[in-house]
């Protein structure tokens, strides 16, 4: 959704033990970085674990992005 940045979504997913990669990592031209993430579903052999990860991602998408923490 438009209220999410790829970086914020990746960060929120990582906080819930789900590893995803920002689409920018796959962009040939850095000027054309998509605001997207990439999921690799074939890497996880355990179907139950894959399901849990996708459910966590769906739950994140149903929420507003968390505010980034400030470190002073």
N, CA, C, O and CB atoms as a CASP TS submission, in Angstrom:
PFRMAT TS
TARGET T0000
AUTHOR 0000-0000-0000
METHOD Language model
MODEL 1
PARENT N/A
ATOM      1  N   UNK     1       0.824  -1.212   0.000  1.00  0.00           N
ATOM      2  CA  UNK     1       0.000   0.000   0.000  1.00  0.00           C
ATOM      3  C   UNK     1       0.855   1.259   0.000  1.00  0.00           C
ATOM      4  O   UNK     1       2.004   1.243   0.443  1.00  0.00           O
ATOM      5  CB  UNK     1      -0.930   0.008   1.209  1.00  0.00           C
ATOM      6  N   UNK     2       0.296   2.328  -0.491  1.00  0.00           N
ATOM      7  CA  UNK     2       1.025   3.581  -0.629  1.00  0.00           C
ATOM      8  C   UNK     2       1.578   4.161   0.660  1.00  0.00           C
ATOM      9  O   UNK     2       2.519   4.953   0.616  1.00  0.00           O
ATOM     10  CB  UNK     2       0.153   4.571  -1.248  1.00  0.00           C
ATOM     11  N   UNK     3       1.022   3.792   1.805  1.00  0.00           N
ATOM     12  CA  UNK     3       1.518   4.333   3.067  1.00  0.00           C
ATOM     13  C   UNK     3       2.775   3.621   3.572  1.00  0.00           C
ATOM     14  O   UNK     3       3.343   4.020   4.589  1.00  0.00           O
ATOM     15  CB  UNK     3       0.438   4.247   4.112  1.00  0.00           C
ATOM     16  N   UNK     4       3.208   2.585   2.882  1.00  0.00           N
ATOM     17  CA  UNK     4       4.405   1.842   3.273  1.00  0.00           C
ATOM     18  C   UNK     4       5.559   2.164   2.334  1.00  0.00           C
ATOM     19  O   UNK     4       5.373   2.275   1.122  1.00  0.00           O
ATOM     20  CB  UNK     4       4.128   0.329   3.278  1.00  0.00           C
ATOM     21  N   UNK     5       6.745   2.314   2.897  1.00  0.00           N
ATOM     22  CA  UNK     5       7.950   2.333   2.068  1.00  0.00           C
ATOM     23  C   UNK     5       8.527   0.920   2.131  1.00  0.00           C
ATOM     24  O   UNK     5       8.290   0.186   3.091  1.00  0.00           O
ATOM     25  CB  UNK     5       9.006   3.430   2.561  1.00  0.00           C
ATOM     26  N   UNK     6       9.269   0.553   1.121  1.00  0.00           N
ATOM     27  CA  UNK     6       9.874  -0.780   1.099  1.00  0.00           C
ATOM     28  C   UNK     6      10.783  -0.974   2.308  1.00  0.00           C
ATOM     29  O   UNK     6      10.794  -2.044   2.917  1.00  0.00           O
ATOM     30  CB  UNK     6      10.668  -0.995  -0.205  1.00  0.00           C
ATOM     31  N   UNK     7      11.543   0.060   2.654  1.00  0.00           N
ATOM     32  CA  UNK     7      12.468  -0.036   3.792  1.00  0.00           C
ATOM     33  C   UNK     7      11.717  -0.238   5.108  1.00  0.00           C
ATOM     34  O   UNK     7      12.116  -1.063   5.929  1.00  0.00           O
ATOM     35  CB  UNK     7      13.339   1.226   3.877  1.00  0.00           C
ATOM     36  N   UNK     8      10.638   0.508   5.309  1.00  0.00           N
ATOM     37  CA  UNK     8       9.851   0.390   6.548  1.00  0.00           C
ATOM     38  C   UNK     8       9.203  -0.996   6.636  1.00  0.00           C
ATOM     39  O   UNK     8       9.181  -1.606   7.705  1.00  0.00           O
ATOM     40  CB  UNK     8       8.761   1.498   6.613  1.00  0.00           C
ATOM     41  N   UNK     9       8.675  -1.492   5.507  1.00  0.00           N
ATOM     42  CA  UNK     9       8.047  -2.809   5.501  1.00  0.00           C
ATOM     43  C   UNK     9       9.077  -3.890   5.801  1.00  0.00           C
ATOM     44  O   UNK     9       8.801  -4.805   6.576  1.00  0.00           O
ATOM     45  CB  UNK     9       7.368  -3.079   4.148  1.00  0.00           C
ATOM     46  N   UNK    10      10.268  -3.797   5.194  1.00  0.00           N
ATOM     47  CA  UNK    10      11.339  -4.762   5.458  1.00  0.00           C
ATOM     48  C   UNK    10      11.728  -4.731   6.930  1.00  0.00           C
ATOM     49  O   UNK    10      11.929  -5.777   7.548  1.00  0.00           O
ATOM     50  CB  UNK    10      12.570  -4.466   4.574  1.00  0.00           C
ATOM     51  N   UNK    11      11.832  -3.538   7.482  1.00  0.00           N
ATOM     52  CA  UNK    11      12.206  -3.394   8.889  1.00  0.00           C
ATOM     53  C   UNK    11      11.146  -3.991   9.818  1.00  0.00           C
ATOM     54  O   UNK    11      11.479  -4.702  10.766  1.00  0.00           O
ATOM     55  CB  UNK    11      12.423  -1.918   9.227  1.00  0.00           C
ATOM     56  N   UNK    12       9.877  -3.703   9.546  1.00  0.00           N
ATOM     57  CA  UNK    12       8.803  -4.250  10.384  1.00  0.00           C
ATOM     58  C   UNK    12       8.735  -5.777  10.251  1.00  0.00           C
ATOM     59  O   UNK    12       8.477  -6.473  11.233  1.00  0.00           O
ATOM     60  CB  UNK    12       7.441  -3.621   9.996  1.00  0.00           C
ATOM     61  N   UNK    13       8.964  -6.288   9.059  1.00  0.00           N
ATOM     62  CA  UNK    13       8.972  -7.741   8.859  1.00  0.00           C
ATOM     63  C   UNK    13      10.135  -8.376   9.627  1.00  0.00           C
ATOM     64  O   UNK    13       9.960  -9.406  10.278  1.00  0.00           O
ATOM     65  CB  UNK    13       9.073  -8.083   7.349  1.00  0.00           C
ATOM     66  N   UNK    14      11.303  -7.771   9.552  1.00  0.00           N
ATOM     67  CA  UNK    14      12.478  -8.297  10.264  1.00  0.00           C
ATOM     68  C   UNK    14      12.234  -8.323  11.766  1.00  0.00           C
ATOM     69  O   UNK    14      12.685  -9.240  12.452  1.00  0.00           O
ATOM     70  CB  UNK    14      13.728  -7.452   9.949  1.00  0.00           C
ATOM     71  N   UNK    15      11.524  -7.326  12.279  1.00  0.00           N
ATOM     72  CA  UNK    15      11.209  -7.290  13.710  1.00  0.00           C
ATOM     73  C   UNK    15      10.311  -8.458  14.118  1.00  0.00           C
ATOM     74  O   UNK    15      10.222  -8.804  15.297  1.00  0.00           O
ATOM     75  CB  UNK    15      10.534  -5.964  14.068  1.00  0.00           C
ATOM     76  N   UNK    16       9.649  -9.059  13.131  1.00  0.00           N
ATOM     77  CA  UNK    16       8.779 -10.216  13.381  1.00  0.00           C
ATOM     78  C   UNK    16       9.389 -11.504  12.831  1.00  0.00           C
ATOM     79  O   UNK    16       8.685 -12.478  12.564  1.00  0.00           O
ATOM     80  CB  UNK    16       7.396  -9.986  12.756  1.00  0.00           C
ATOM     81  N   UNK    17      10.711 -11.488  12.668  1.00  0.00           N
ATOM     82  CA  UNK    17      11.473 -12.661  12.213  1.00  0.00           C
ATOM     83  C   UNK    17      11.095 -13.146  10.818  1.00  0.00           C
ATOM     84  O   UNK    17      11.126 -14.347  10.551  1.00  0.00           O
ATOM     85  CB  UNK    17      11.285 -13.785  13.182  1.00  0.00           C
ATOM     86  N   UNK    18      10.740 -12.228   9.933  1.00  0.00           N
ATOM     87  CA  UNK    18      10.474 -12.553   8.531  1.00  0.00           C
ATOM     88  C   UNK    18      11.467 -11.757   7.691  1.00  0.00           C
ATOM     89  O   UNK    18      11.498 -10.528   7.757  1.00  0.00           O
ATOM     90  CB  UNK    18       8.977 -12.227   8.124  1.00  0.00           C
ATOM     91  N   UNK    19      12.262 -12.448   6.915  1.00  0.00           N
ATOM     92  CA  UNK    19      13.283 -11.791   6.107  1.00  0.00           C
ATOM     93  C   UNK    19      12.795 -11.611   4.677  1.00  0.00           C
ATOM     94  O   UNK    19      12.460 -12.582   3.999  1.00  0.00           O
ATOM     95  CB  UNK    19      14.589 -12.595   6.127  1.00  0.00           C
ATOM     96  N   UNK    20      12.758 -10.364   4.226  1.00  0.00           N
ATOM     97  CA  UNK    20      12.406 -10.034   2.851  1.00  0.00           C
ATOM     98  C   UNK    20      13.465  -9.063   2.340  1.00  0.00           C
ATOM     99  O   UNK    20      14.238  -8.511   3.123  1.00  0.00           O
ATOM    100  CB  UNK    20      10.954  -9.419   2.750  1.00  0.00           C
ATOM    101  N   UNK    21      13.498  -8.859   1.042  1.00  0.00           N
ATOM    102  CA  UNK    21      14.497  -7.987   0.430  1.00  0.00           C
ATOM    103  C   UNK    21      13.784  -6.860  -0.302  1.00  0.00           C
ATOM    104  O   UNK    21      12.778  -7.084  -0.976  1.00  0.00           O
ATOM    105  CB  UNK    21      15.420  -8.780  -0.540  1.00  0.00           C
ATOM    106  N   UNK    22      14.307  -5.657  -0.166  1.00  0.00           N
ATOM    107  CA  UNK    22      13.741  -4.525  -0.882  1.00  0.00           C
ATOM    108  C   UNK    22      13.987  -4.689  -2.377  1.00  0.00           C
ATOM    109  O   UNK    22      15.035  -5.187  -2.786  1.00  0.00           O
ATOM    110  CB  UNK    22      14.342  -3.197  -0.373  1.00  0.00           C
ATOM    111  N   UNK    23      13.032  -4.277  -3.180  1.00  0.00           N
ATOM    112  CA  UNK    23      13.153  -4.365  -4.626  1.00  0.00           C
ATOM    113  C   UNK    23      14.354  -3.604  -5.159  1.00  0.00           C
ATOM    114  O   UNK    23      14.886  -3.951  -6.214  1.00  0.00           O
ATOM    115  CB  UNK    23      11.905  -3.852  -5.275  1.00  0.00           C
ATOM    116  N   UNK    24      14.793  -2.568  -4.445  1.00  0.00           N
ATOM    117  CA  UNK    24      15.939  -1.772  -4.887  1.00  0.00           C
ATOM    118  C   UNK    24      17.194  -2.625  -5.029  1.00  0.00           C
ATOM    119  O   UNK    24      18.067  -2.299  -5.834  1.00  0.00           O
ATOM    120  CB  UNK    24      16.197  -0.631  -3.910  1.00  0.00           C
ATOM    121  N   UNK    25      17.302  -3.701  -4.272  1.00  0.00           N
ATOM    122  CA  UNK    25      18.474  -4.573  -4.350  1.00  0.00           C
ATOM    123  C   UNK    25      18.575  -5.257  -5.707  1.00  0.00           C
ATOM    124  O   UNK    25      19.643  -5.745  -6.076  1.00  0.00           O
ATOM    125  CB  UNK    25      18.427  -5.620  -3.244  1.00  0.00           C
ATOM    126  N   UNK    26      17.480  -5.298  -6.448  1.00  0.00           N
ATOM    127  CA  UNK    26      17.457  -5.972  -7.744  1.00  0.00           C
ATOM    128  C   UNK    26      17.358  -4.993  -8.913  1.00  0.00           C
ATOM    129  O   UNK    26      17.285  -5.412 -10.068  1.00  0.00           O
ATOM    130  CB  UNK    26      16.299  -6.942  -7.795  1.00  0.00           C
ATOM    131  N   UNK    27      17.355  -3.703  -8.621  1.00  0.00           N
ATOM    132  CA  UNK    27      17.238  -2.691  -9.674  1.00  0.00           C
ATOM    133  C   UNK    27      18.568  -2.534 -10.401  1.00  0.00           C
ATOM    134  O   UNK    27      19.608  -2.357  -9.766  1.00  0.00           O
ATOM    135  CB  UNK    27      16.786  -1.336  -9.083  1.00  0.00           C
ATOM    136  N   UNK    28      18.538  -2.597 -11.714  1.00  0.00           N
ATOM    137  CA  UNK    28      19.746  -2.414 -12.516  1.00  0.00           C
ATOM    138  C   UNK    28      20.157  -0.949 -12.493  1.00  0.00           C
ATOM    139  O   UNK    28      21.345  -0.632 -12.432  1.00  0.00           O
ATOM    140  CB  UNK    28      19.524  -2.893 -13.970  1.00  0.00           C
ATOM    141  N   UNK    29      19.175  -0.061 -12.543  1.00  0.00           N
ATOM    142  CA  UNK    29      19.423   1.380 -12.532  1.00  0.00           C
ATOM    143  C   UNK    29      19.000   1.929 -11.168  1.00  0.00           C
ATOM    144  O   UNK    29      17.812   1.915 -10.848  1.00  0.00           O
ATOM    145  CB  UNK    29      18.650   2.100 -13.697  1.00  0.00           C
ATOM    146  N   UNK    30      19.953   2.417 -10.353  1.00  0.00           N
ATOM    147  CA  UNK    30      19.584   2.934  -9.028  1.00  0.00           C
ATOM    148  C   UNK    30      18.546   4.058  -9.081  1.00  0.00           C
ATOM    149  O   UNK    30      17.836   4.291  -8.103  1.00  0.00           O
ATOM    150  CB  UNK    30      20.819   3.434  -8.319  1.00  0.00           C
ATOM    151  N   UNK    31      18.456   4.743 -10.203  1.00  0.00           N
ATOM    152  CA  UNK    31      17.464   5.802 -10.350  1.00  0.00           C
ATOM    153  C   UNK    31      16.049   5.278 -10.540  1.00  0.00           C
ATOM    154  O   UNK    31      15.082   6.032 -10.428  1.00  0.00           O
ATOM    155  CB  UNK    31      17.828   6.676 -11.506  1.00  0.00           C
ATOM    156  N   UNK    32      15.930   4.001 -10.825  1.00  0.00           N
ATOM    157  CA  UNK    32      14.616   3.386 -11.050  1.00  0.00           C
ATOM    158  C   UNK    32      14.279   2.373  -9.960  1.00  0.00           C
ATOM    159  O   UNK    32      13.722   1.310 -10.234  1.00  0.00           O
ATOM    160  CB  UNK    32      14.576   2.706 -12.421  1.00  0.00           C
ATOM    161  N   UNK    33      14.621   2.717  -8.730  1.00  0.00           N
ATOM    162  CA  UNK    33      14.367   1.812  -7.600  1.00  0.00           C
ATOM    163  C   UNK    33      12.873   1.716  -7.317  1.00  0.00           C
ATOM    164  O   UNK    33      12.236   2.727  -7.022  1.00  0.00           O
ATOM    165  CB  UNK    33      15.117   2.292  -6.338  1.00  0.00           C
ATOM    166  N   UNK    34      12.309   0.524  -7.402  1.00  0.00           N
ATOM    167  CA  UNK    34      10.872   0.388  -7.113  1.00  0.00           C
ATOM    168  C   UNK    34      10.612   0.419  -5.609  1.00  0.00           C
ATOM    169  O   UNK    34      11.440  -0.031  -4.816  1.00  0.00           O
ATOM    170  CB  UNK    34      10.320  -0.923  -7.715  1.00  0.00           C
ATOM    171  N   UNK    35       9.467   0.949  -5.231  1.00  0.00           N
ATOM    172  CA  UNK    35       9.045   0.899  -3.830  1.00  0.00           C
ATOM    173  C   UNK    35       8.303  -0.426  -3.657  1.00  0.00           C
ATOM    174  O   UNK    35       7.074  -0.482  -3.614  1.00  0.00           O
ATOM    175  CB  UNK    35       8.130   2.149  -3.432  1.00  0.00           C
ATOM    176  N   UNK    36       9.106  -1.492  -3.559  1.00  0.00           N
ATOM    177  CA  UNK    36       8.551  -2.849  -3.529  1.00  0.00           C
ATOM    178  C   UNK    36       9.480  -3.742  -2.721  1.00  0.00           C
ATOM    179  O   UNK    36      10.604  -3.360  -2.397  1.00  0.00           O
ATOM    180  CB  UNK    36       8.358  -3.414  -4.972  1.00  0.00           C
ATOM    181  N   UNK    37       9.000  -4.921  -2.406  1.00  0.00           N
ATOM    182  CA  UNK    37       9.826  -5.934  -1.752  1.00  0.00           C
ATOM    183  C   UNK    37       9.782  -7.199  -2.594  1.00  0.00           C
ATOM    184  O   UNK    37       8.907  -7.373  -3.441  1.00  0.00           O
ATOM    185  CB  UNK    37       9.340  -6.215  -0.290  1.00  0.00           C
ATOM    186  N   UNK    38      10.735  -8.068  -2.345  1.00  0.00           N
ATOM    187  CA  UNK    38      10.792  -9.330  -3.075  1.00  0.00           C
ATOM    188  C   UNK    38      10.742 -10.475  -2.069  1.00  0.00           C
ATOM    189  O   UNK    38      11.488 -10.495  -1.091  1.00  0.00           O
ATOM    190  CB  UNK    38      12.077  -9.417  -3.958  1.00  0.00           C
ATOM    191  N   UNK    39       9.857 -11.416  -2.327  1.00  0.00           N
ATOM    192  CA  UNK    39       9.723 -12.597  -1.477  1.00  0.00           C
ATOM    193  C   UNK    39      10.241 -13.802  -2.240  1.00  0.00           C
ATOM    194  O   UNK    39       9.905 -13.995  -3.408  1.00  0.00           O
ATOM    195  CB  UNK    39       8.246 -12.812  -1.032  1.00  0.00           C
ATOM    196  N   UNK    40      11.046 -14.599  -1.592  1.00  0.00           N
ATOM    197  CA  UNK    40      11.522 -15.841  -2.193  1.00  0.00           C
ATOM    198  C   UNK    40      10.813 -16.976  -1.458  1.00  0.00           C
ATOM    199  O   UNK    40      11.175 -17.325  -0.334  1.00  0.00           O
ATOM    200  CB  UNK    40      13.105 -15.978  -2.105  1.00  0.00           C
ATOM    201  N   UNK    41       9.812 -17.539  -2.101  1.00  0.00           N
ATOM    202  CA  UNK    41       8.994 -18.564  -1.456  1.00  0.00           C
ATOM    203  C   UNK    41       9.569 -19.957  -1.604  1.00  0.00           C
ATOM    204  O   UNK    41       9.223 -20.848  -0.829  1.00  0.00           O
ATOM    205  CB  UNK    41       7.605 -18.539  -2.016  1.00  0.00           C
ATOM    206  N   UNK    42      10.428 -20.167  -2.569  1.00  0.00           N
ATOM    207  CA  UNK    42      10.939 -21.514  -2.818  1.00  0.00           C
ATOM    208  C   UNK    42      12.076 -21.903  -1.873  1.00  0.00           C
ATOM    209  O   UNK    42      12.440 -23.077  -1.807  1.00  0.00           O
ATOM    210  CB  UNK    42      11.413 -21.624  -4.247  1.00  0.00           C
ATOM    211  N   UNK    43      12.632 -20.962  -1.156  1.00  0.00           N
ATOM    212  CA  UNK    43      13.760 -21.250  -0.269  1.00  0.00           C
ATOM    213  C   UNK    43      13.327 -22.021   0.983  1.00  0.00           C
ATOM    214  O   UNK    43      14.076 -22.853   1.496  1.00  0.00           O
ATOM    215  CB  UNK    43      14.447 -19.950   0.138  1.00  0.00           C
ATOM    216  N   UNK    44      12.135 -21.743   1.462  1.00  0.00           N
ATOM    217  CA  UNK    44      11.661 -22.359   2.704  1.00  0.00           C
ATOM    218  C   UNK    44      11.006 -23.709   2.415  1.00  0.00           C
ATOM    219  O   UNK    44       9.969 -23.782   1.756  1.00  0.00           O
ATOM    220  CB  UNK    44      10.665 -21.426   3.429  1.00  0.00           C
ATOM    221  N   UNK    45      11.625 -24.765   2.917  1.00  0.00           N
ATOM    222  CA  UNK    45      11.113 -26.120   2.674  1.00  0.00           C
ATOM    223  C   UNK    45       9.952 -26.491   3.596  1.00  0.00           C
ATOM    224  O   UNK    45       9.149 -27.360   3.258  1.00  0.00           O
ATOM    225  CB  UNK    45      12.230 -27.128   2.843  1.00  0.00           C
ATOM    226  N   UNK    46       9.859 -25.844   4.749  1.00  0.00           N
ATOM    227  CA  UNK    46       8.811 -26.153   5.726  1.00  0.00           C
ATOM    228  C   UNK    46       7.562 -25.329   5.412  1.00  0.00           C
ATOM    229  O   UNK    46       7.531 -24.119   5.636  1.00  0.00           O
ATOM    230  CB  UNK    46       9.304 -25.872   7.178  1.00  0.00           C
ATOM    231  N   UNK    47       6.538 -25.999   4.894  1.00  0.00           N
ATOM    232  CA  UNK    47       5.333 -25.290   4.468  1.00  0.00           C
ATOM    233  C   UNK    47       4.647 -24.553   5.620  1.00  0.00           C
ATOM    234  O   UNK    47       4.118 -23.460   5.416  1.00  0.00           O
ATOM    235  CB  UNK    47       4.360 -26.265   3.838  1.00  0.00           C
ATOM    236  N   UNK    48       4.646 -25.123   6.813  1.00  0.00           N
ATOM    237  CA  UNK    48       4.015 -24.468   7.964  1.00  0.00           C
ATOM    238  C   UNK    48       4.761 -23.183   8.318  1.00  0.00           C
ATOM    239  O   UNK    48       4.151 -22.166   8.648  1.00  0.00           O
ATOM    240  CB  UNK    48       3.980 -25.423   9.183  1.00  0.00           C
ATOM    241  N   UNK    49       6.073 -23.245   8.245  1.00  0.00           N
ATOM    242  CA  UNK    49       6.872 -22.044   8.544  1.00  0.00           C
ATOM    243  C   UNK    49       6.636 -20.964   7.482  1.00  0.00           C
ATOM    244  O   UNK    49       6.539 -19.784   7.817  1.00  0.00           O
ATOM    245  CB  UNK    49       8.385 -22.399   8.621  1.00  0.00           C
ATOM    246  N   UNK    50       6.543 -21.353   6.215  1.00  0.00           N
ATOM    247  CA  UNK    50       6.248 -20.416   5.138  1.00  0.00           C
ATOM    248  C   UNK    50       4.880 -19.770   5.373  1.00  0.00           C
ATOM    249  O   UNK    50       4.727 -18.557   5.229  1.00  0.00           O
ATOM    250  CB  UNK    50       6.286 -21.133   3.764  1.00  0.00           C
ATOM    251  N   UNK    51       3.900 -20.579   5.730  1.00  0.00           N
ATOM    252  CA  UNK    51       2.560 -20.056   5.998  1.00  0.00           C
ATOM    253  C   UNK    51       2.585 -19.036   7.130  1.00  0.00           C
ATOM    254  O   UNK    51       1.962 -17.979   7.029  1.00  0.00           O
ATOM    255  CB  UNK    51       1.599 -21.198   6.342  1.00  0.00           C
ATOM    256  N   UNK    52       3.306 -19.350   8.212  1.00  0.00           N
ATOM    257  CA  UNK    52       3.392 -18.407   9.337  1.00  0.00           C
ATOM    258  C   UNK    52       4.029 -17.088   8.887  1.00  0.00           C
ATOM    259  O   UNK    52       3.571 -16.011   9.268  1.00  0.00           O
ATOM    260  CB  UNK    52       4.209 -19.024  10.503  1.00  0.00           C
ATOM    261  N   UNK    53       5.074 -17.178   8.084  1.00  0.00           N
ATOM    262  CA  UNK    53       5.732 -15.965   7.598  1.00  0.00           C
ATOM    263  C   UNK    53       4.802 -15.116   6.749  1.00  0.00           C
ATOM    264  O   UNK    53       4.755 -13.896   6.903  1.00  0.00           O
ATOM    265  CB  UNK    53       6.967 -16.324   6.799  1.00  0.00           C
ATOM    266  N   UNK    54       4.062 -15.759   5.853  1.00  0.00           N
ATOM    267  CA  UNK    54       3.125 -15.016   5.004  1.00  0.00           C
ATOM    268  C   UNK    54       1.984 -14.424   5.830  1.00  0.00           C
ATOM    269  O   UNK    54       1.514 -13.325   5.539  1.00  0.00           O
ATOM    270  CB  UNK    54       2.559 -15.930   3.904  1.00  0.00           C
ATOM    271  N   UNK    55       1.540 -15.141   6.850  1.00  0.00           N
ATOM    272  CA  UNK    55       0.501 -14.598   7.737  1.00  0.00           C
ATOM    273  C   UNK    55       1.013 -13.376   8.487  1.00  0.00           C
ATOM    274  O   UNK    55       0.274 -12.411   8.683  1.00  0.00           O
ATOM    275  CB  UNK    55       0.028 -15.669   8.737  1.00  0.00           C
ATOM    276  N   UNK    56       2.273 -13.413   8.907  1.00  0.00           N
ATOM    277  CA  UNK    56       2.858 -12.251   9.580  1.00  0.00           C
ATOM    278  C   UNK    56       2.931 -11.060   8.633  1.00  0.00           C
ATOM    279  O   UNK    56       2.641  -9.932   9.031  1.00  0.00           O
ATOM    280  CB  UNK    56       4.258 -12.587  10.117  1.00  0.00           C
ATOM    281  N   UNK    57       3.316 -11.303   7.382  1.00  0.00           N
ATOM    282  CA  UNK    57       3.380 -10.215   6.404  1.00  0.00           C
ATOM    283  C   UNK    57       1.997  -9.621   6.157  1.00  0.00           C
ATOM    284  O   UNK    57       1.847  -8.403   6.060  1.00  0.00           O
ATOM    285  CB  UNK    57       3.983 -10.716   5.083  1.00  0.00           C
ATOM    286  N   UNK    58       0.988 -10.486   6.055  1.00  0.00           N
ATOM    287  CA  UNK    58      -0.385 -10.008   5.848  1.00  0.00           C
ATOM    288  C   UNK    58      -0.838  -9.153   7.027  1.00  0.00           C
ATOM    289  O   UNK    58      -1.502  -8.133   6.840  1.00  0.00           O
ATOM    290  CB  UNK    58      -1.351 -11.196   5.652  1.00  0.00           C
ATOM    291  N   UNK    59      -0.481  -9.569   8.234  1.00  0.00           N
ATOM    292  CA  UNK    59      -0.862  -8.805   9.428  1.00  0.00           C
ATOM    293  C   UNK    59      -0.182  -7.436   9.422  1.00  0.00           C
ATOM    294  O   UNK    59      -0.809  -6.430   9.754  1.00  0.00           O
ATOM    295  CB  UNK    59      -0.491  -9.582  10.716  1.00  0.00           C
ATOM    296  N   UNK    60       1.095  -7.396   9.048  1.00  0.00           N
ATOM    297  CA  UNK    60       1.816  -6.118   8.969  1.00  0.00           C
ATOM    298  C   UNK    60       1.123  -5.194   7.976  1.00  0.00           C
ATOM    299  O   UNK    60       0.922  -4.014   8.264  1.00  0.00           O
ATOM    300  CB  UNK    60       3.296  -6.341   8.557  1.00  0.00           C
ATOM    301  N   UNK    61       0.754  -5.721   6.803  1.00  0.00           N
ATOM    302  CA  UNK    61       0.113  -4.896   5.779  1.00  0.00           C
ATOM    303  C   UNK    61      -1.235  -4.347   6.239  1.00  0.00           C
ATOM    304  O   UNK    61      -1.683  -3.312   5.744  1.00  0.00           O
ATOM    305  CB  UNK    61      -0.072  -5.700   4.504  1.00  0.00           C
ATOM    306  N   UNK    62      -1.879  -5.024   7.175  1.00  0.00           N
ATOM    307  CA  UNK    62      -3.162  -4.568   7.699  1.00  0.00           C
ATOM    308  C   UNK    62      -3.032  -3.460   8.725  1.00  0.00           C
ATOM    309  O   UNK    62      -4.039  -2.934   9.200  1.00  0.00           O
ATOM    310  CB  UNK    62      -3.895  -5.714   8.306  1.00  0.00           C
ATOM    311  N   UNK    63      -1.808  -3.098   9.074  1.00  0.00           N
ATOM    312  CA  UNK    63      -1.554  -2.055  10.068  1.00  0.00           C
ATOM    313  C   UNK    63      -0.916  -0.840   9.403  1.00  0.00           C
ATOM    314  O   UNK    63      -0.522  -0.879   8.237  1.00  0.00           O
ATOM    315  CB  UNK    63      -0.647  -2.587  11.200  1.00  0.00           C
ATOM    316  N   UNK    64      -0.829   0.212  10.159  1.00  0.00           N
ATOM    317  CA  UNK    64      -0.088   1.394   9.708  1.00  0.00           C
ATOM    318  C   UNK    64       1.400   1.151   9.980  1.00  0.00           C
ATOM    319  O   UNK    64       1.751   0.453  10.931  1.00  0.00           O
ATOM    320  CB  UNK    64      -0.596   2.705  10.435  1.00  0.00           C
ATOM    321  N   UNK    65       2.268   1.722   9.152  1.00  0.00           N
ATOM    322  CA  UNK    65       3.715   1.562   9.405  1.00  0.00           C
ATOM    323  C   UNK    65       4.085   2.095  10.778  1.00  0.00           C
ATOM    324  O   UNK    65       3.577   3.131  11.208  1.00  0.00           O
ATOM    325  CB  UNK    65       4.543   2.287   8.322  1.00  0.00           C
ATOM    326  N   UNK    66       4.968   1.387  11.463  1.00  0.00           N
ATOM    327  CA  UNK    66       5.465   1.839  12.772  1.00  0.00           C
ATOM    328  C   UNK    66       6.361   3.050  12.558  1.00  0.00           C
ATOM    329  O   UNK    66       7.045   3.165  11.541  1.00  0.00           O
ATOM    330  CB  UNK    66       6.244   0.694  13.517  1.00  0.00           C
ATOM    331  N   UNK    67       6.344   3.926  13.509  1.00  0.00           N
ATOM    332  CA  UNK    67       7.243   5.079  13.451  1.00  0.00           C
ATOM    333  C   UNK    67       8.650   4.603  13.741  1.00  0.00           C
ATOM    334  O   UNK    67       8.855   3.821  14.669  1.00  0.00           O
ATOM    335  CB  UNK    67       6.814   6.191  14.456  1.00  0.00           C
ATOM    336  N   UNK    68       9.632   5.061  12.961  1.00  0.00           N
ATOM    337  CA  UNK    68      11.015   4.641  13.245  1.00  0.00           C
ATOM    338  C   UNK    68      11.467   5.153  14.598  1.00  0.00           C
ATOM    339  O   UNK    68      11.112   6.262  14.999  1.00  0.00           O
ATOM    340  CB  UNK    68      11.973   5.139  12.152  1.00  0.00           C
ATOM    341  N   UNK    69      12.247   4.351  15.301  1.00  0.00           N
ATOM    342  CA  UNK    69      12.790   4.774  16.596  1.00  0.00           C
ATOM    343  C   UNK    69      13.930   5.753  16.381  1.00  0.00           C
ATOM    344  O   UNK    69      14.712   5.627  15.439  1.00  0.00           O
ATOM    345  CB  UNK    69      13.272   3.557  17.420  1.00  0.00           C
ATOM    346  N   UNK    70      14.005   6.696  17.245  1.00  0.00           N
ATOM    347  CA  UNK    70      15.107   7.644  17.198  1.00  0.00           C
ATOM    348  C   UNK    70      16.152   7.245  18.215  1.00  0.00           C
ATOM    349  O   UNK    70      15.834   7.006  19.380  1.00  0.00           O
ATOM    350  CB  UNK    70      14.617   9.079  17.456  1.00  0.00           C
ATOM    351  N   UNK    71      17.369   7.174  17.790  1.00  0.00           N
ATOM    352  CA  UNK    71      18.462   6.865  18.696  1.00  0.00           C
ATOM    353  C   UNK    71      19.243   8.147  18.912  1.00  0.00           C
ATOM    354  O   UNK    71      19.777   8.730  17.968  1.00  0.00           O
ATOM    355  CB  UNK    71      19.377   5.721  18.135  1.00  0.00           C
ATOM    356  N   UNK    72      19.303   8.573  20.145  1.00  0.00           N
ATOM    357  CA  UNK    72      20.019   9.822  20.460  1.00  0.00           C
ATOM    358  C   UNK    72      21.331   9.543  21.138  1.00  0.00           C
ATOM    359  O   UNK    72      22.063  10.475  21.474  1.00  0.00           O
ATOM    360  CB  UNK    72      19.171  10.723  21.343  1.00  0.00           C
TER
END
